[in-house]
Amino acid sequence: MATFATNRTTVGMSAGFFVSLIGAFAAWNDARITRNALSKLSARELDDIGLCIGDIDMIATRTGR
């Protein structure tokens, strides 16, 4: 009689889901912190680093590292 190890796949998928969820939360939090830090800068300070107010969201949500 054959037995199937079905719980391995389920556990692996559940763990993968939670790892993805934690990764998504970490990315969201990083973007939030970056957005808040850049939002506190004046237009002059942003210009000094080559940005404008309209660039903040793009910079905060950029995924490339």
C-alpha positions as CSV (number, residue, x, y, z in Angstrom):
1,M,0.0,0.0,0.0
2,A,1.4,3.4,-0.9
3,T,1.4,6.3,1.5
4,F,1.6,10.0,0.5
5,A,3.4,12.7,2.4
6,T,0.8,15.4,1.7
7,N,1.6,17.5,4.7
8,R,5.2,18.3,3.5
9,T,3.8,20.2,0.5
10,T,1.2,22.0,2.6
11,V,3.7,23.0,5.2
12,G,6.2,24.2,2.5
13,M,3.5,26.2,0.8
14,S,2.3,27.7,4.1
15,A,5.9,28.6,5.2
16,G,6.5,30.2,1.7
17,F,3.4,32.2,2.0
18,F,4.4,33.6,5.4
19,V,7.9,34.3,4.2
20,S,6.5,36.2,1.3
21,L,4.1,38.1,3.6
22,I,6.9,39.1,5.9
23,G,9.0,40.2,2.9
24,A,6.2,42.3,1.6
25,F,5.7,43.9,5.0
26,A,9.4,44.7,5.3
27,A,9.4,46.3,1.8
28,W,6.4,48.4,2.7
29,N,8.0,49.5,5.9
30,D,11.3,50.4,4.2
31,A,9.3,52.5,1.6
32,R,7.4,54.2,4.4
33,I,10.5,55.1,6.3
34,T,12.2,56.4,3.2
35,R,9.1,58.4,2.2
36,N,8.9,60.0,5.6
37,A,12.6,60.9,5.7
38,L,12.5,62.5,2.3
39,S,9.3,64.3,3.0
40,K,10.9,66.1,5.9
41,L,13.5,67.7,3.6
42,S,12.9,71.1,2.1
43,A,12.8,71.7,-1.7
44,R,16.3,73.2,-1.5
45,E,17.7,70.1,0.3
46,L,16.0,67.8,-2.2
47,D,17.5,69.8,-5.0
48,D,20.9,69.4,-3.4
49,I,20.7,65.7,-3.8
50,G,19.2,65.8,-7.3
51,L,15.5,65.2,-6.4
52,C,12.3,67.1,-6.4
53,I,9.1,66.5,-4.4
54,G,7.6,64.5,-7.2
55,D,10.4,62.0,-7.1
56,I,9.8,60.9,-3.5
57,D,7.2,58.1,-4.2
58,M,9.4,56.7,-7.1
59,I,12.5,56.6,-4.9
60,A,10.6,55.2,-1.9
61,T,9.0,52.3,-3.8
62,R,12.0,51.4,-6.0
63,T,12.8,47.7,-5.6
64,G,16.3,47.7,-7.1
65,R,19.1,47.7,-4.5
